[in-house]
Amino acid sequence: MTKTTTPTLPKKSAFPATKLSWEVLENSPIASSRTDDIWFFNEQHGWLVNSSGYVCKTTDGGDCWHPKFYLCPSSKGKPYLRCMGWGSEKVGWFGSVTGLGDDGVKNPDNYLNTLLHHTKDGGETWHPVLNLPKASPAGICGFYAVNEQVAYGAGTNDPGLPGPGIIKTTNGGASWQLIDMSAHADNLIDIYFVDENKGFVVGGKIQDQCPIDNKAYPAPRLIRYAQLTTGGVANSGWW
């Protein structure tokens, strides 16, 4: 019997032969602390939110940025812009974290109406979302829109703030559902969905061997950035 062998083909590299590199976008907006999130539809058209309270748009791959909305960090709720998500090029949301101290966060009315903003006209106008559940987390740190109707938000990153939880809409924001995540985590940082029902959320759990780093969350929390600038499932379905 003649023995045959299958020739071994060389493995293709997952990376191109040309050297990859990064460059600083010289005209990108300067933030008091950070540019916390960006969102691009393609190589040219994208958005950002930053700690100075600006929502900016680019149509040339980041060479130029145009402010489209400003939410003052020292306004009611001390909002710090944290995340952004788009269901289409017309419909999008951005989320923020409250910078209020311990006394301020005791009453959700102090910050609830600044946690989420919505646009239906491609970012030309933005409006606060005024129908979030009372017990929503005191910060929307991650947001993902599956489409114009279904979207999820998660927070908050600070384990000392009310939360953690997930907000969900299946009707474009006409109503929101709150999913309490306190049985699974002490803070939530980001969220991503592959379709309307399957997704992932990431966060942390306080443990004795890994205590809270109080230097990372100094009182009165994110208000220090405001002073600088005058961004239908049960719990059993998770983990």
C-alpha positions, 0 to 999 in steps of 0.5 A, a space after each residue: 500500500 502506498 502511503 500518502 500524506 497531505 501537504 502542510 500549508 503555511 499558516 497565514 498571519 492574522 496580521 498584515 505584513 505592514 507594520 501597524 501604528 497609531 497616531 494622535 489626532 491633533 484636532 481632537 477635543 481637549 478634555 478636563 480628564 478623559 475622552 471616555 467613549 467613541 463610536 464610529 459608523 465607518 472610517 470617517 463618521 464618528 462621535 465622542 463624549 468627554 469629561 468636559 461635557 461635550 458630545 462631538 462629531 467627525 465626518 473626516 476620520 477625526 481630523 476635525 471635530 464639531 461640538 453638537 451638544 454640551 451638558 455642563 458638568 456643574 449642572 444639576 446631577 453633576 453629570 460626567 459623560 461616560 458612554 455612547 451607543 447608536 442603533 442607527 445613524 439617526 438614533 443614539 444615546 449617551 450616558 453619564 455618571 453622577 458626581 454628587 456626594 453621598 448626601 446628594 445621591 440619596 434622592 434619585 431626583 437629584 440626578 435621574 434626569 441627567 443619566 441618559 440623553 437621546 437623539 432621533 435626528 442623527 445628533 442634531 438635537 439631544 433630549 434628556 430621557 425622563 422616564 428611567 426607573 427610580 431605582 436605576 443605577 446612579 450612572 450609565 457607564 456602558 451602553 449598547 443599542 442593538 437597533 433603534 428599538 432595543 438598547 441596554 445600559 449598565 452601571 455604575 462603575 463606582 460601588 459606592 453609588 446606587 446600583 448596580 443594574 441594567 436598564 433595557 428598552 424594547 420600544 426605542 425608549 418609550 419605556 425602560 425596564 430595570 434589571 437588578 444586578 446586585 446579586 451578581 456584582 458590586 459595580 458594572 463597567 460596560 455592556 455588549 449584545 450580539 443580538 436582542 437577547 444575547 449579551 455580556 456585561 462586565 463589572 466587579 465584586 467586592 471581596 475581602 482579599 480585594 477591598 475598595 481602593 478609596 483613592 480611586 473613588 474619593 469623596 465627593 467622587 466625580 464632582 472634582 471634574 465639574 470643578 475643573 470645567 465651569 459625559 424583559 429578562 430575569 436576574 437568573 438570566 445573568 451569570 
